[in-house]
């Protein structure tokens, strides 16, 4: 089983739609969680951290379910500019440091 | 402030040649990572440096790959006797700290990457 798994998509949604991505992780000792966004042929950029209490940043809401070992990202009122690949990131304590593992990403295409 | 800086941004080399890729992390960031990403694929972990600790080299794909970090700052990734399958974007990232428990882990900040093409 992969350490971090994501549905690769693509998710094709119309402008204004709400879309949600899930990401599962295999190790229950994982500690920190993030969502990154990667545009085509660009480097990944931090979108938001994910906290147990859930957190929101404008149209974006992230949630963490430790019992079921998944995190989610909800995007409301999708914009064309939201088209990108969304990467789930999980850290795991290992030999005195946090090992950082990226999922392979979920591709989102917002259609006019 | 300045972000993570990588050079060169593009490198074309002939099969069998050695290449050096450079990464200048954000000032004060003690953790530094190297990843590579082939076209249409996810990020592949290569190596991790944290302060003066021994690096985690578990992701290096072969002994042709090596990396060092001098003075806890600039890092160089060296690929010897390059092969065509080494063609990829090599990404460097840094973070403020590592080894923290709980949800306070500092996220990674990436450079623009070096696009390596081996002909």
Interface residues (C-beta under 8 A of the other chain):
Chain A: X31 X32 X33 X34 X42 X43 X44 X45 X46 X49 X51 X52 X87 X89 X91 X93 X94 X95 X96 X97 X98 X99 X100 X101 X102 X103 X104 X105
Chain B: X31 X33 X35 X41 X42 X43 X45 X48 X50 X53 X56 X91 X98 X99 X100 X101 X102 X103 X104 X105 X107 X108 X109 X110 X111 X112 X113
